[in-house]
């Protein structure tokens, strides 16, 4: 989406106001910084996310080697008026937010239409070192994986805040739904345990991936990932969804083969009938106990169904 200022206009305005000296240089830099926001907001927002992942010292699992938690991310966008968000609400339950609902909850004094909103989604892929560490395990998660789940998600929380704050300060009010005080886990009559906002489903809407047998999101960087999302009053062209079936990238659903995530799960929470959320939650609690007693880490981390499978690092179909 192009708006207002382009390079020619930038030079014209600069000449017209006769900018010079230190003050002029500051003004030029300020105007130049606005150009990518106006002419290519998708590129601007993407750079906020990719630069943070690449450069932030918080992107670490805090082991002696200070390894990164996340490799280069994927970023996608969906429109605030995309009908898919209303479909989520109808399928999951009335408690599930549309982008407009969470925006209005956060900014009740800001008048906005759904089409003026965009949902920014990103995928944080685990590094090869972290995936390889868990891939060799069968019953208890590896220390690197648990560290990535704990400290990597702390970074992801910082990233959500950073993206939302940067957009808001630039004149585009924004909120990370999962960080909202109103965010909670509810119960869906159809799906059982469900939340008021799903970052995986936001990523699906943004063309970033489809769901597997274990409910994990299979992306171009695979399934060993975490997601993030921000809703903002900014108009960004939606990323095309290159699929129509929400299971399109899963070998089990697409071709009737694989199902390796069923054998990888030490708790039997994944079967050919799908994902048992309660059994999965029980397994996660067990990993938290293990992490505390054996590693002195406060948090959980499982991820067996995300590693040692064909969709670990790619789209396998």
URBEL-V168743 format. One record per backbone hydrogen bond with DSSP energy under -1.0 kcal/mol. NH is the residue of the N-H (numbers start at 0). CO is the residue of the C=O. If there is no record, write none. Layout:
BEGIN
NH | CO
NH | CO
END
This chain:
BEGIN
9 | 5
10 | 6
11 | 7
12 | 8
13 | 9
14 | 10
15 | 11
16 | 12
18 | 13
23 | 19
24 | 20
25 | 21
26 | 22
27 | 23
28 | 24
29 | 25
30 | 26
31 | 27
32 | 28
34 | 30
37 | 33
38 | 34
39 | 35
43 | 39
44 | 40
45 | 41
46 | 42
47 | 43
48 | 44
49 | 45
50 | 46
51 | 47
52 | 48
53 | 49
54 | 50
55 | 51
58 | 55
59 | 57
60 | 66
65 | 62
70 | 124
73 | 122
75 | 120
77 | 118
79 | 116
81 | 78
84 | 81
86 | 82
87 | 83
88 | 84
89 | 85
90 | 86
91 | 87
92 | 88
95 | 92
96 | 195
101 | 97
102 | 98
103 | 99
104 | 100
105 | 101
106 | 102
109 | 106
115 | 112
116 | 113
117 | 231
118 | 77
119 | 229
120 | 75
121 | 227
122 | 73
123 | 225
125 | 223
130 | 126
131 | 127
132 | 128
133 | 129
134 | 130
135 | 131
136 | 133
145 | 141
146 | 142
147 | 143
148 | 144
149 | 145
150 | 146
153 | 149
154 | 150
155 | 151
156 | 152
157 | 153
158 | 154
159 | 155
160 | 156
161 | 157
162 | 158
163 | 159
164 | 160
165 | 161
166 | 162
167 | 163
168 | 164
169 | 165
170 | 167
171 | 166
174 | 230
178 | 175
179 | 176
182 | 179
185 | 193
187 | 191
191 | 187
193 | 185
195 | 183
201 | 197
202 | 198
203 | 199
204 | 200
205 | 201
206 | 203
207 | 202
209 | 217
210 | 245
211 | 215
214 | 211
217 | 209
218 | 221
221 | 218
222 | 310
223 | 311
224 | 222
225 | 123
227 | 121
229 | 119
230 | 174
231 | 117
232 | 172
233 | 231
238 | 76
247 | 244
249 | 246
253 | 249
254 | 250
256 | 250
261 | 258
263 | 259
264 | 260
267 | 264
270 | 273
273 | 270
275 | 268
279 | 275
280 | 276
281 | 277
282 | 278
283 | 279
284 | 280
285 | 281
286 | 282
287 | 283
288 | 284
289 | 285
290 | 286
291 | 287
292 | 288
293 | 289
294 | 290
296 | 290
305 | 302
306 | 303
311 | 308
END
